[in-house]
Amino acid sequence: MLTVIGHNNSMNKLLVLLAEKLGRRAVGFESMQHLEVENIWTSIKTIIFDCHANDPLDFEKLLSLVELHPNIHVIAYTDKKSSFRNVYTDKNARIAYIQRFSDLMTFMQPFHLRAQQNF
């Protein structure tokens, strides 16, 4: 399941809708607190974290929680320069830092389609 975390509800809804159109099961949360209340960690495969809309402390908390769940991958997305690292991931990393919406769309595709694109 793809999970979107960000305060911008319209962006969450758009990303969830796009993910579903790409064949992914998806859900959006307004904040880390909402995600922590839900007990869905075993069904999450990918988390999109909107860096622009969230607190850096929430990102640190997310990374520490993800360490407990090795099957989860994180996409840290920001539409402009921020205090977050502005680097792109290598093929084996569990955390990707991206800035372009087109890169975000690529990561939202099911894994078997990404593998065909050498991701």
Contacts in CASP RR format, 6 or more apart in sequence:
PFRMAT RR
TARGET T0000
AUTHOR 0000-0000-0000
METHOD contacts of the structure
MODEL  1
MLTVIGHNNSMNKLLVLLAEKLGRRAVGFESMQHLEVENIWTSIKTIIFD
CHANDPLDFEKLLSLVELHPNIHVIAYTDKKSSFRNVYTDKNARIAYIQR
FSDLMTFMQPFHLRAQQNF
1 24 0 8 1.000
1 25 0 8 1.000
1 26 0 8 1.000
1 27 0 8 1.000
1 40 0 8 1.000
1 43 0 8 1.000
1 44 0 8 1.000
1 45 0 8 1.000
1 46 0 8 1.000
2 16 0 8 1.000
2 19 0 8 1.000
2 24 0 8 1.000
2 25 0 8 1.000
2 26 0 8 1.000
2 27 0 8 1.000
2 45 0 8 1.000
2 46 0 8 1.000
2 47 0 8 1.000
2 48 0 8 1.000
2 108 0 8 1.000
3 26 0 8 1.000
3 27 0 8 1.000
3 28 0 8 1.000
3 29 0 8 1.000
3 35 0 8 1.000
3 40 0 8 1.000
3 44 0 8 1.000
3 46 0 8 1.000
3 47 0 8 1.000
3 48 0 8 1.000
4 11 0 8 1.000
4 12 0 8 1.000
4 15 0 8 1.000
4 16 0 8 1.000
4 19 0 8 1.000
4 26 0 8 1.000
4 27 0 8 1.000
4 28 0 8 1.000
4 29 0 8 1.000
4 47 0 8 1.000
4 48 0 8 1.000
4 50 0 8 1.000
5 28 0 8 1.000
5 29 0 8 1.000
5 30 0 8 1.000
5 31 0 8 1.000
5 32 0 8 1.000
5 35 0 8 1.000
5 47 0 8 1.000
5 48 0 8 1.000
5 49 0 8 1.000
5 50 0 8 1.000
5 54 0 8 1.000
5 58 0 8 1.000
5 62 0 8 1.000
6 12 0 8 1.000
6 28 0 8 1.000
6 29 0 8 1.000
6 30 0 8 1.000
6 31 0 8 1.000
6 49 0 8 1.000
6 50 0 8 1.000
6 53 0 8 1.000
6 54 0 8 1.000
7 30 0 8 1.000
7 31 0 8 1.000
7 50 0 8 1.000
7 53 0 8 1.000
7 54 0 8 1.000
8 50 0 8 1.000
8 53 0 8 1.000
9 30 0 8 1.000
11 50 0 8 1.000
11 53 0 8 1.000
12 28 0 8 1.000
12 29 0 8 1.000
12 30 0 8 1.000
12 50 0 8 1.000
13 28 0 8 1.000
15 26 0 8 1.000
15 28 0 8 1.000
15 48 0 8 1.000
15 104 0 8 1.000
15 108 0 8 1.000
16 26 0 8 1.000
16 27 0 8 1.000
16 28 0 8 1.000
18 105 0 8 1.000
18 108 0 8 1.000
19 25 0 8 1.000
19 26 0 8 1.000
19 108 0 8 1.000
20 26 0 8 1.000
22 105 0 8 1.000
22 108 0 8 1.000
22 109 0 8 1.000
22 110 0 8 1.000
23 110 0 8 1.000
24 46 0 8 1.000
24 108 0 8 1.000
24 109 0 8 1.000
24 110 0 8 1.000
27 40 0 8 1.000
29 35 0 8 1.000
29 38 0 8 1.000
31 54 0 8 1.000
31 58 0 8 1.000
32 54 0 8 1.000
32 58 0 8 1.000
32 61 0 8 1.000
32 62 0 8 1.000
36 65 0 8 1.000
41 65 0 8 1.000
41 68 0 8 1.000
41 69 0 8 1.000
41 72 0 8 1.000
42 69 0 8 1.000
44 69 0 8 1.000
44 72 0 8 1.000
45 71 0 8 1.000
45 72 0 8 1.000
45 73 0 8 1.000
46 72 0 8 1.000
46 73 0 8 1.000
46 74 0 8 1.000
46 75 0 8 1.000
46 107 0 8 1.000
46 108 0 8 1.000
47 62 0 8 1.000
47 66 0 8 1.000
47 72 0 8 1.000
47 73 0 8 1.000
47 74 0 8 1.000
47 75 0 8 1.000
48 75 0 8 1.000
48 77 0 8 1.000
48 104 0 8 1.000
48 107 0 8 1.000
48 108 0 8 1.000
49 58 0 8 1.000
49 59 0 8 1.000
49 62 0 8 1.000
49 74 0 8 1.000
49 75 0 8 1.000
49 76 0 8 1.000
49 77 0 8 1.000
50 77 0 8 1.000
50 78 0 8 1.000
51 59 0 8 1.000
51 76 0 8 1.000
51 77 0 8 1.000
51 78 0 8 1.000
51 82 0 8 1.000
51 84 0 8 1.000
52 77 0 8 1.000
52 78 0 8 1.000
52 79 0 8 1.000
52 80 0 8 1.000
52 82 0 8 1.000
56 83 0 8 1.000
56 84 0 8 1.000
59 76 0 8 1.000
59 84 0 8 1.000
62 74 0 8 1.000
63 74 0 8 1.000
63 95 0 8 1.000
66 72 0 8 1.000
66 74 0 8 1.000
66 94 0 8 1.000
66 95 0 8 1.000
70 94 0 8 1.000
72 94 0 8 1.000
73 94 0 8 1.000
73 95 0 8 1.000
73 96 0 8 1.000
74 94 0 8 1.000
74 95 0 8 1.000
74 96 0 8 1.000
75 95 0 8 1.000
75 96 0 8 1.000
75 98 0 8 1.000
75 104 0 8 1.000
75 107 0 8 1.000
76 84 0 8 1.000
76 85 0 8 1.000
76 95 0 8 1.000
76 96 0 8 1.000
76 97 0 8 1.000
76 98 0 8 1.000
77 98 0 8 1.000
77 99 0 8 1.000
77 104 0 8 1.000
78 84 0 8 1.000
78 86 0 8 1.000
78 99 0 8 1.000
79 99 0 8 1.000
79 101 0 8 1.000
80 99 0 8 1.000
81 99 0 8 1.000
84 97 0 8 1.000
85 97 0 8 1.000
86 97 0 8 1.000
86 99 0 8 1.000
87 97 0 8 1.000
88 96 0 8 1.000
88 97 0 8 1.000
88 98 0 8 1.000
88 103 0 8 1.000
89 95 0 8 1.000
89 96 0 8 1.000
89 97 0 8 1.000
89 98 0 8 1.000
91 118 0 8 1.000
91 119 0 8 1.000
96 107 0 8 1.000
98 104 0 8 1.000
98 107 0 8 1.000
106 114 0 8 1.000
106 117 0 8 1.000
106 119 0 8 1.000
107 114 0 8 1.000
107 119 0 8 1.000
END
